[in-house]
Amino acid sequence: MLTAHAQKTFDGWKKVAMPVVRKITGEEVQSWAEARADYDNGLYGLFPVPEGVTFTHVNSGDIPMMVVTPDNLTEGRTLFYIHGGGYVHGGVNGYRSLAGNYAKRLRARVYLPDYRQAPEHPFPIPVEDTFTAYRSLLESGVDPRSLALSGDSAGGAMVVTIMRKARDAGLPLPAAAVAFSPWADLTHSGESARIRNGIDPLCSTEFLTQLAAIFLAGELPTHPDASPVFADVRGLAPTLIQIGENEVMLSGAMQLASHLGENRVRTSLEIWPGMFHVWHLFTGLLPEADHALRNAVRFLDDALPPE
C-alpha cells in the first residue's frame, strides 16, 4: 500500500510517461527527442534529489556521461550505472534522485552513460555505446577492484551484457554487479508475462513487445546481447538481482538468476512481494525502495575494498 505522497508520485510517473507511450503507439506527432526530453524532465521533477551530491558531465569515449559525486566519497570507489527505458526512452537527468541516493549510500562516484537510443539508433547501438563508456572508464585509470556495476530494466539486462563483452574483450570485470528489475528476456516467454500481465501498473507484455520491436529493428529477441538469458555468462562477477513480484519481467529475472548460478556465477536473487517495475526510484518515498537500495549497497560493499 503506497502512502499518499508515494501514490501521487506514482500517478505522476505514469502521466509523464504518456508522451512516450503515445509515440510508441503512433498517436504522438512530436519527435522522439522531444518525447524523451519530456519524460526525462518529468522524472527529474517527480523524484527529489538528495542533498550532499554534485552533478557534472563528461565525455568518455565520445559517450556523454553524468557524474554524481557525494560529499562522503571514499576516494577511488566507483559505480557505473546504466539507466533503463526499454532502449527507447529514459535519460540520465531523470535518474538524479536514484543515482544521488546510490552515490551517498555507497560512498562512490557514479557514472551514468547517456547512450543513444532506438528507433534512431537501434540494436546494437545502445549496448555498444554503453560498452564504449565502460571501456573508456577503465582506460581513464579507474581501478576495477573498486568498481561496481548496476542498472535497471534495460540497463539491468545490460549489466550482464557489459560484463560479458568485457570478458570477451579481455577487459577487467567489476568487483560486483546489481540488476534492478532486469528486462532479461525479450521473447517474454515466461509464465509471468501471462499471469502478471495487467497486475504490474507500469509495464504490460504488449507494451514491452512493442518496445522490443522498436529496439531490435529486425534482430531476433534471442540474440545474447538483447536477452542475457540466452548468453554465455561464465566467469562473470558476483551479481545481485532484485525483481518485483508483480512484474511481468519476473520469470525472465528468475531465469537469469538460475542461468547465472548454473554457470558458476555467484548469484543472489531477491523477489519483493507486491513491488512494481523499478520501485527503487521511490527511494526516500517508499520503505521498500529504501530497503532494496540498502541491500544493494550492502552487496556491493562486501565486494569492494574497505575504506
Summary of the structure (lengths in Angstrom):
residues: 307
radius of gyration: 17.6
end to end distance: 37.9
largest distance: 52.1
contacts: 1139
relative contact order: 0.14
helix: 44%
strand: 16%
